[in-house]
Amino acid sequence: MRENRRIRMGVLAGVSALAFSVLTGAPALADGPADGLQEVEMPAGVRIVEGLAQGAGADVPSLEDEADAPAMSMAAAKAAPAANTCLGTTAAYGAKGCFQHNGDIVWAGDTQKDGMSAAVGVYTDYGRAPEVCINRLGVNTWATCDKDYRESGNVRLRVLRYDGDTGKFYQPESWSGWIPVDGKY
């Protein structure tokens, strides 16, 4: 009887410690900026690329928040995406990014009027040096960076904020999953 009590107390203590660590160790959701900006370290030698504005009438992704965007983008990807489909849509406070497989275009959208720029870092699974597409066009705009990635490779997006005056990157940030460059999941 005493042994059962000891086991129950041990289990209760373990569950309590686990719950406490989850509550205190889990990061907060990135709905808004923290009290102070926290600088993000970028890999050595990361190349910063200035994004370009799209011409009038260009088919651009939406900057609106979509509650079920991951489900929609996954369904679209599995159904052989159209050439202009933007895959891997990822967002953090003030920035949104995605990848268009036809033309290897990285989209960086600025969603907050806060004096900072949207930044979308692009990482590959085959060792190409990371690059960051910066949108300095202002709030509610999209900028594109036209790249050329290996068709058999995958890219991963890292969305965050960029201060052009200091050349520093800031949280909150968000990562996409791996996106096939050829658009075929």
N, C-alpha and C positions, 0 to 999 in steps of 0.2 A: 504494500500500500504506500509506504514511504517512497519507494522507488518510482512508482507511477506519479506521485506528486512532484518529485524532483524532475522527472522527464517533462511533465506539463509546464512546470515553472521555467525550465530551460527553453522549451519551445516558445513560450510566451515572451521570454526575454529576447530570444532571437528574432521573433517577428517584430517586436517593438523596436529593436535596434535597426532592423531592416527598414521599417516604415519611417523612422526618424531620419535615416541616411537618405532615403528617397526624397523626403520633404526638404531637407536642407541641402542636398547635393545636386538636385536636378536644376538645370538652368531654367530661367523664366522664359516664357514665350516672347518672341520679338515683335510685339504689337506696336511698340513705340520706343523712342530712344531712352537709354538709361539716364539717370541723373547727370552723369558726366559721360562724355564720349570715351570709349575704350579703344585704343589703337590696336589694329590687327597687324601682325607680322606677315609679310608676304615672302615667298621664296626668293632666295638670292637670284639676281639676274632676270626677274620678271620684267617682261616688256610691256609698256603701257602704250595702247593704241587709241588714238582719238576717233570716236565714232562719227559717222556721217549722217546727215539728215536724209530722209527719204523724199523723193519727189512727190509733187501733188498727185493724188489719186492712187498712190501706192497702197497695196494691201498690207496693213500693219496689224500686229496683234492687239488685243484689248488691254488697256491699263486698268480696267475695272477689276475689283476683287471678285473672284468666282468661288463660291463655297465648295463646289465639287469639281474644281479644276483638275486635281490629280486623277480623278476617275474619268473625266472627260478626255484628258490628254492620253491616258493609257488606252482607252477604248479607241480613240482616233488612231493611235500608233499601231494597234493590232489590226486595224482595218486598212492596211496599206495607205499611209498618209499621203495626202496630195502634195505636190511639189512645194507649195507655199506654206505648209503646215509648220507651225512653230512647236518644237518638241521640248520636253523637259522644263516646262514653265516653272520658275522658282522665284519666290519673292521674300523680301525682308523689308523692314521699315524703310520707306523712301526709295526702294529700288525693285525692279522686276527684270528678269532675263529669261531668254529661251534660245533655242538653236534651230535654225532652218536647214534641213539636210540638203536641199537642192541649192547648191551654190555655197554651202558651208558658211552661212551667215549667222553671226552672233548678234542678238538683239539686246539692247540695254535701255530700259525704260525708267524715267525719273518720275516718281509718284508723290514727292513731298517738296513743298517750297520751304527749304531750310538752308539755302546757300551752299549746299553740297551737291555733288554729282552722283549719279548712279554708276556703279562699276560692276562688270561681270567678268570674273576670272574664268579662263578656260584651261582645263587640264586634260591631258590625254593619257591613255593606258599604254602608250608605246614609247614614252620617253621624250616627246617633244617638249621644249621649254614652255612653261606657262606664259600666257599673255592675258592682259586685262583690257577689255573694251570699256572706254569711258564715255558717258553721255554728258557733255557740257552744254547741251542745247536748252536746258531749263525744265521746269516742272511740266508734267503732262505731255512729254515728248518721247519719241523713240529715236535712238541712234543705232546704226548698224556698223559692224566690222566684218568685212568680207575676207574670209580666210580660205586656206586650202589644206584640209586635213586628209590623212590617209583613209581611203574608203573602207578598209578592213578594220579600222580602229574605232574607238569610242572616245567621247568627250564627256567631261563633267563640269558643270557650271557652279561658280561660287559668287553669290550676289551679295553686295555690301555697298557702303557709302565711301565717297572719295572727296577729300578736301584738296582742291587744286592749288590753293594758296600755300599749303604746307607740303603737298605731295604725299599725304598719309591716308591710309585706309582705316575705316572705323566700323565697329559692330553697331547694331546687330547684323548678323550675316546668316546666310542660308545656303545649303548645298543641294544640288540636284543629284539624282542617281546617274548611273552611266547611260549615255545616249549613243546609240550606234550612228556613226557618221553617214552610213548609207540609208538611214531611216527605217531599216527593217529590224523589228524586234524578234 
